[in-house]
Every structure is written in structure tokens, then in C-alpha cells.
Amino acid sequence: MRKLKSFTVMEVLIVMAIMGLLVGIIANASNRLSEQLKSSSDISRELNQWYAFRSNLWRELYFSDSTEVKKNELIIFDKQREFSYFIDQGFLMRKENQKIIDTEILVKSIEIVQKENKEYIVLDFNWKTESLKMTFYKPSDLSSRVNRYFSKVKR
């Protein structure tokens, strides 16, 4: 009778145990990586939404003819149109031509602040667990700008 070279039962069990550990570690690492990718994409989406909102608001304020701030409402007058941002149940809403759009951004207040004889529009946002204040210089209305320009031209 010839002896065959083979593994013992103990060797097979040890290899199976090691393979089971490796599979468990790889599965756990894969799940963790998936969670990280989801978290990263959520943060990117949230930041992109924030940047789009901020740049749109800056553009609208920059090109506006005049602005008015009432209690938690910013009204922007631009050529032939009027639109406003207001707070509804803690969220910032945009209204134009009776159409209301939810910006999906949490906000605490909209107010006018005086600093060094100049007016600033301040929007106080809830960003994560902190308060974030965006301050925009409130230029005078269009007629004041035109008058200021012609007073400089006369000199």
C-alpha cells in the first residue's frame, strides 16, 4: 500500500478559519468604504447646493436696483421684476411671480445691520451645529447712485 501525501483535517480547518477571517475583514472594509463614499457624496451635494444658492443670491443682490428688508424677509427689486426671500418654518424660501421655491436651507433670521454709517443685509443660517452669518453690503437705491454719479461728474 502506497502512502498518499495529503493534508490532515487539522490543517484544512486552520486554512478554513484563516480564510473566514480574511473574508470577514474584507467584507467589513468594503462596508466601511461604502459608508465613506456615501458620506462624501452627501457632503459634496450639500456644498454644491450651498454654493449655487450663495452665488445666485450674490448675483441678484449685485444687479438689483434696490432692496428692502422687512421682518425676516428680503425683497429685491430688479428692473421690471420683484422677488423676495423669506423664512417659512425655519427654511429660506424664494418667491417670484407668486411662485414659491424652497431653497432647502435652514435660516434663523434676515435683518439690516448698521456699521460705520453703512447698511448691511445679514442672513443668519444654521449650518450643521453652528451659526453662519452672511453679510452683504446694502447699496443705496438706483436713484441715489445716479445722483451720486452726476454730482461727481459736475465737479
DRENVO-726557 format. One record per residue: x, y, z of N, C-alpha, C in turn; residue number from 1. Coordinates in pm, 1 decimal. Each point is the difference from the previous one (the first is absolute). Example, Ala and Ser with C-alpha at 12.3 -4.5 7.8 and 13.67 -1.06 7.14 Angstrom:
<sites>
    n_east   n_north      n_up   ca_east  ca_north     ca_up    c_east   c_north      c_up  resi
    1319.0    -569.0     780.0     -89.0     119.0       0.0      90.0     120.0       0.0     1
     -35.0     105.0     -72.0      82.0     119.0       6.0     -77.0     109.0      73.0     2
</sites>
This chain:
<sites>
    n_east   n_north      n_up   ca_east  ca_north     ca_up    c_east   c_north      c_up  resi
      82.7    -116.9       0.0     -82.7     116.9       0.0      88.7     125.4       0.0     1
     -35.0      86.6     -84.2      75.3     121.2     -19.1     -59.4     114.1      80.2     2
      83.0      84.2      62.8     -49.7     115.4      76.4     -19.9     118.6     -92.8     3
    -114.9      62.8      10.5     -27.7     121.4     -77.2      29.1     123.1      86.8     4
      58.0      98.6     -65.1      24.7     123.0      73.0    -128.7      80.9       0.9     5
     -45.2      37.9     115.3    -122.8      78.2      11.2       3.4      82.9     127.4     6
     -97.5      88.1       9.8     -10.8      85.7     118.6     -77.0     -73.7     108.3     7
      34.7      31.2     121.9     -75.8     -57.0     110.8    -125.3      82.6      20.7     8
     -92.9     -52.1      73.4    -124.4      71.1      29.2      30.0     130.5      74.6     9
      97.5      -4.0      89.6      35.1     119.8      76.7      53.6     109.9     -92.7    10
      81.9     -33.4     -94.9      54.7      99.1     -93.9    -112.3      61.7     -83.9    11
     -92.2     -80.4     -45.8    -113.5      50.3     -78.5     -84.9      94.5      84.3    12
     -25.5     -34.9     126.2     -79.2      87.0      87.9      70.5     133.2      25.8    13
     129.8      -2.6      18.5      75.7     124.2      22.4      -6.9      89.7    -123.3    14
      19.5     -55.5    -117.8      -8.7      77.9    -124.3    -139.7      58.6     -16.2    15
    -104.5     -78.0      29.3    -137.4      49.5     -12.1     -25.9     112.6     100.2    16
      53.3     -11.9     121.7     -17.8     105.4      99.9      68.9     128.1     -44.1    17
     121.8     -11.1     -53.1      72.7     118.1     -47.5     -73.9      64.7    -117.4    18
     -49.5     -81.0     -92.3     -75.8      53.8    -114.6    -127.8      68.9      47.6    19
     -67.1     -56.9      99.9    -120.6      63.0      55.1      31.3     135.8      61.9    20
     112.1      10.0      71.9      41.1     129.4      57.7      28.9     102.4    -109.1    21
      72.6     -43.9    -102.7      31.6      91.7    -109.9    -126.3      49.1     -70.5    22
     -92.4     -88.7     -26.4    -126.1      38.9     -64.7     -76.5      98.5      88.3    23
      -3.7     -24.0     130.3     -67.5      91.4      92.7      64.0     137.2       3.0    24
     134.0       4.4       0.0      71.1     129.1       0.6     -26.0      74.8    -129.5    25
       5.3     -70.0    -112.2     -23.5      65.4    -129.7    -143.6      51.6      -9.8    26
     -97.1     -78.3      45.4    -140.2      44.1      -4.1     -20.3     123.6      87.4    27
      61.0       0.8     118.1     -12.3     114.5      90.0      64.5     124.4     -61.8    28
     118.3     -17.3     -60.9      68.0     113.2     -64.8     -82.6      52.4    -117.3    29
     -61.5     -89.8     -73.7     -83.3      39.5    -113.4    -122.2      80.5      47.3    30
     -63.7     -44.2     107.4    -114.3      73.9      54.6      41.8     138.6      48.3    31
     114.3       8.7      67.2      49.7     128.1      50.7      30.5      95.3    -115.7    32
      62.3     -51.4    -105.9      29.4      80.6    -117.5    -129.3      51.8     -63.3    33
    -100.2     -84.9      -7.5    -129.1      40.5     -55.1     -62.2     112.3      82.8    34
       8.0      -9.5     132.6     -52.7     105.9      87.5      75.3     130.7     -22.5    35
     132.2      -7.3     -14.1      81.3     119.6     -22.9     -35.8      66.2    -133.2    36
     -18.5     -79.5    -103.8     -36.1      54.8    -130.5    -137.5      66.5       4.2    37
     -94.6     -59.7      70.7    -132.5      60.3      12.8       7.8     131.4      76.4    38
      76.1      -0.2     108.9      16.4     121.8      79.0      65.7     110.0     -83.1    39
     101.1     -36.2     -75.9      69.6      96.2     -85.3     -92.9      57.0    -106.8    40
     -79.6     -83.8     -62.6     -91.9      49.2    -103.7    -109.9      87.1      61.3    41
     -46.3     -32.1     120.5     -99.6      84.3      67.9      56.6     138.5      29.7    42
     123.3       4.7      48.7      64.7     128.0      30.5      19.8      80.9    -127.7    43
      44.7     -65.9    -106.8      18.6      69.3    -128.5    -130.9      57.2     -52.3    44
    -107.1     -78.6       9.3    -131.1      46.9     -46.8     -44.5     121.7      81.2    45
      17.4      -8.4     131.9     -41.2     109.0      87.8      80.6     127.4     -27.0    46
     132.1     -14.5     -18.8      83.4     116.4     -29.6     -32.0      59.2    -136.6    47
     -24.2     -83.5     -99.4     -35.9      50.6    -132.7    -131.4      77.1       4.8    48
     -95.8     -51.4      76.3    -127.7      69.6      15.0      22.6     135.4      68.5    49
      84.7       1.4     102.9      29.9     123.9      72.0      68.9     101.1     -91.3    50
     101.5     -43.9     -76.0      72.8      90.5     -89.2     -92.2      56.4    -108.0    51
     -87.6     -81.7     -54.3     -93.5      47.2    -102.5     -94.2     105.5      58.5    52
     -52.8     -27.2     119.3     -89.0      97.0      64.5      74.1     131.3      26.5    53
     118.8      -9.4      58.7      76.8     120.3      36.5      34.9      82.7    -123.1    54
      44.9     -64.6    -106.8      37.7      76.2    -118.2    -122.4      64.0     -66.4    55
    -113.1     -68.9       1.8    -122.9      56.5     -55.5     -44.8     122.6      80.0    56
       6.3     -10.6     132.1     -38.7     113.1      85.3      93.8     117.1     -20.8    57
     131.0     -24.7      -7.0      95.8     108.6     -25.1     -30.3      68.9    -132.5    58
     -24.5     -79.3    -103.6     -28.9      56.9    -132.4    -126.4      85.1       4.2    59
    -104.1     -53.5      63.9    -125.5      75.2       7.6      16.6     130.0      78.5    60
      73.9      -4.3     107.8      22.9     122.7      77.7      86.5      99.1     -76.7    61
     100.2     -49.1     -70.1      90.3      87.9     -73.7     -72.5      73.4    -112.6    62
     -85.4     -70.0     -71.5     -69.5      60.7    -113.8    -133.7      64.1      36.6    63
     -33.8       1.6     125.6    -128.9      55.9      39.7       0.8     152.3      -9.0    64
    -117.9      55.1     -24.4     -15.6     145.1       1.2     -11.7      50.5     143.0    65
     -70.5     -74.9      82.8     -11.4      34.1     141.5     -43.9    -123.7      78.4    66
      18.3       9.8     129.7     -40.4    -109.8      88.4     -73.4      57.3     119.8    67
     -80.2     -83.7      59.9     -73.7      38.8     119.9      -4.4    -120.4      92.9    68
      22.2      24.3     127.1      -5.6    -108.4      97.8    -112.2      28.2      97.3    69
     -91.1     -94.4       8.3    -106.2       5.0     100.0      30.0    -109.5      99.8    70
     -89.0     -24.9      91.9      24.3    -103.5     100.5      18.5    -135.8     -66.2    71
     123.5     -49.8       3.2      36.8    -129.7     -57.1     -38.7     -15.5    -146.7    72
       8.1     110.7     -74.9     -26.8      -5.1    -143.5      90.5      98.5     -71.4    73
      61.2     -45.3    -107.2      85.0      83.6     -84.5     -68.8      13.5    -134.7    74
     -33.8     123.2     -36.3     -67.8      27.1    -127.3     101.6      66.1     -92.8    75
      11.7     -54.6    -120.4      97.0      49.5     -97.4     -76.3      50.2    -121.9    76
      27.9     123.9     -38.2     -61.8      60.6    -117.2     104.4       5.5    -110.7    77
     -34.9     -55.5    -115.2      94.4      -8.1    -110.9     -73.2      30.3    -129.4    78
      30.0     112.9     -58.7     -63.4      44.1    -124.7    -151.5     -12.0       8.4    79
     -58.2     -92.9     -76.0    -145.2     -12.9      -4.6     -54.4    -106.6      94.4    80
      84.8     -61.6      78.7     -49.0    -108.6      84.3      33.5      23.7     147.1    81
     -72.6     -71.1      81.0      18.8       6.7     144.9      -4.7    -142.3      53.3    82
      94.5     -33.1      84.4      -2.1    -130.9      62.8      48.9      13.8     142.8    83
     -26.3    -102.3      78.6      35.8      10.5     141.1      48.2    -133.3      54.4    84
      76.6      10.9     106.6      41.6    -115.2      79.5     -64.7      17.4     136.1    85
     -63.3    -105.0      49.6     -63.2       9.6     130.7      15.2    -132.3      73.6    86
     -22.3       6.0     130.5      15.7    -118.3      84.0    -137.4     -63.2      24.3    87
      -8.5    -129.5     -25.5    -122.6     -75.2      26.1      38.5    -128.3      73.0    88
     -40.2     -10.1     125.1      27.5    -116.5      85.2     149.3     -31.5       5.9    89
      83.3     104.7       6.4     144.4     -16.5      13.6      74.6     -18.2    -131.0    90
     -71.5     -12.2    -111.6      64.7     -16.5    -129.9     -11.6     128.2     -80.8    91
     102.2      27.9     -80.4       0.5     117.7     -85.8     -74.4     -32.4    -128.5    92
     -98.2      81.9     -32.3     -80.9     -18.0    -120.7      24.1     118.1     -93.7    93
     -13.2     -24.0    -130.2      13.3     105.7    -100.0    -133.1      12.3     -72.7    94
     -46.7     123.9     -10.8    -130.7      23.2     -63.4      16.9      98.4    -114.6    95
     -51.5     -40.7    -116.8      -1.8      89.0    -116.0    -125.7     -30.6     -80.8    96
     -77.3     102.8     -30.6    -124.8     -15.9     -75.5     -92.6    -104.4      63.0    97
     -19.6       7.7     127.3     -86.3     -90.4      76.6      48.9    -144.7      -1.0    98
     118.5     -26.3     -56.8      56.6    -134.3       0.2     101.8      -7.5     114.0    99
     -20.3     -96.9      89.6      87.0     -14.0     117.2      89.4    -122.2     -18.5   100
     129.9      21.7      19.8      99.5    -106.8     -12.7      67.7     -18.4     135.0   101
       5.9    -123.4      46.5      68.7     -31.8     125.5     148.3     -17.8     -30.8   102
      86.4      80.2      65.7     143.6     -11.9     -21.7      60.2    -115.1      80.0   103
     -78.4     -57.5      91.2      43.2    -110.3      86.4     119.0      38.4      87.3   104
       7.7     128.6      34.7     108.2      49.4      85.0     -61.4      55.3     127.9   105
      52.1     -47.5     112.9     -48.2      46.9     130.3      53.5     139.6      27.8   106
     -87.3      88.1      46.9      42.0     137.1      28.9     -70.0      47.7     127.1   107
      71.6      79.5      79.0     -56.6      52.3     124.6     -66.2     135.3     -20.6   108
      72.1      91.4     -69.0     -55.3     135.3     -14.1      57.1      71.5    -121.1   109
     -74.5     101.7     -42.7      43.5      93.8    -103.8     -18.7     137.9      60.0   110
     105.5      79.7       3.1     -10.3     131.8      63.4      96.8      99.4     -61.7   111
     -21.5     126.2      32.9      88.7     109.6     -40.7      84.6      37.1     121.1   112
     130.9      16.0     -22.6      91.3      38.4     107.2      75.0     125.1     -44.6   113
      13.2      95.2      89.6      74.3     124.0     -27.3     141.2     -13.3      54.5   114
     100.1      26.1     -86.0     140.3       2.0      42.4      67.2     117.8     -68.6   115
      59.8      88.0      78.2      73.8     114.6     -53.7     -82.8      78.1    -102.9   116
    -122.1      30.9      34.3     -93.1      76.6     -84.4     -32.0     -67.3    -133.5   117
      15.7    -129.6      -6.6     -36.2     -75.3    -120.2     -94.5    -110.7      42.2   118
     -89.2     -36.9     -91.4     -96.2    -105.4      28.5      45.4    -131.0     -64.3   119
     -19.7    -108.2      74.0      33.6    -133.0     -48.5    -120.4     -91.4      20.2   120
     -21.2     -87.3     -97.0    -103.1    -102.5      11.9      68.3    -123.1      58.9   121
     -53.9     -51.0     110.4      60.1    -115.2      67.6     -99.0    -115.9      -0.9   122
      43.3    -111.9     -54.7     -77.6    -123.5       3.4      71.2     -93.7      95.9   123
     -70.6     -44.8     103.2      56.0     -87.2     102.6     -50.2    -142.0     -25.6   124
      91.6     -87.8     -41.0     -35.2    -137.0     -37.9      35.9     -98.4     110.2   125
     -72.0    -111.5       2.0      37.2    -114.3      83.1      81.6     -92.6     -88.2   126
     129.4      -8.1      23.1      85.1     -88.0     -78.4      55.9    -105.5      92.9   127
     -47.2    -121.6     -18.5      34.4    -112.2      87.6     -38.8      36.8     142.9   128
      97.7      10.0      89.6     -32.0      32.8     138.9      36.9     144.0      34.3   129
      42.6      77.7     -99.8      45.3     136.4      25.1     -85.4     100.7     -75.5   130
      17.2     124.1      40.4     -68.3     110.3     -66.8      95.8      60.1    -103.0   131
     -49.5      23.3    -120.8      80.1      57.4    -107.3     -68.5     127.7     -46.0   132
      70.6     112.6       7.8     -58.6     127.3     -41.4      61.8      44.3    -131.3   133
     -87.6      28.3     -96.3      44.4      56.7    -127.2     -40.3     145.7      -0.3   134
      96.5      86.6     -26.7     -24.0     143.3       2.6      19.6      55.8    -140.2   135
     -99.4      74.1     -47.5       5.2      63.2    -131.3     -12.8     150.4      18.9   136
      85.2      73.8     -66.7     -12.8     145.4       4.2    -129.2      39.2     -69.6   137
     -77.0      85.8      63.7    -127.6      45.1     -58.1      25.3     134.0     -68.4   138
      16.0      -5.5    -130.3      21.9     126.9     -70.0    -126.2      84.8       1.9   139
      20.0     128.0     -18.2    -116.0      87.5      -5.8     -80.8     -33.2    -124.8   140
    -119.1      52.0      -7.1     -83.4     -31.0    -116.2      56.5      65.6    -125.8   141
     -56.0     -34.0    -113.3      52.7      42.7    -129.3       1.3     152.1     -14.5   142
    -103.3      66.7      46.6      -4.5     146.5     -14.8     113.4      66.2      78.0   143
      31.8     -51.7     116.0     111.3      56.2      76.9     132.8     -21.6     -71.0   144
      16.2    -115.3     -61.9     123.5     -26.7     -74.6      13.5      93.5    -119.4   145
    -111.0      21.9     -71.4       2.9      89.2    -115.5      31.9     142.3      45.3   146
     -64.3      46.4     106.8      26.8     134.8      51.3     145.3      14.3      44.6   147
      53.4    -100.6      65.4     140.0       3.4      44.7      93.9       6.6    -120.0   148
     -31.0     -74.9    -105.3      82.5       0.3    -119.7       1.5     139.6     -64.0   149
    -118.5      61.6     -16.8      -4.9     130.4     -64.7      58.5     110.8      87.3   150
      -5.2     -17.7     130.3      64.5     100.4      85.6     153.2      -6.0     -15.6   151
      53.9    -119.4     -25.7     143.9     -13.0     -24.0      36.3      56.0    -137.9   152
     -87.5     -19.6     -98.5      25.8      47.0    -134.9       1.8     153.4      -4.1   153
     -85.5      65.2      77.0      -8.1     146.3       2.1     128.2      63.9      52.5   154
      66.9     -68.7      87.2     122.2      58.3      62.6     109.9      13.8     -96.2   155
</sites>
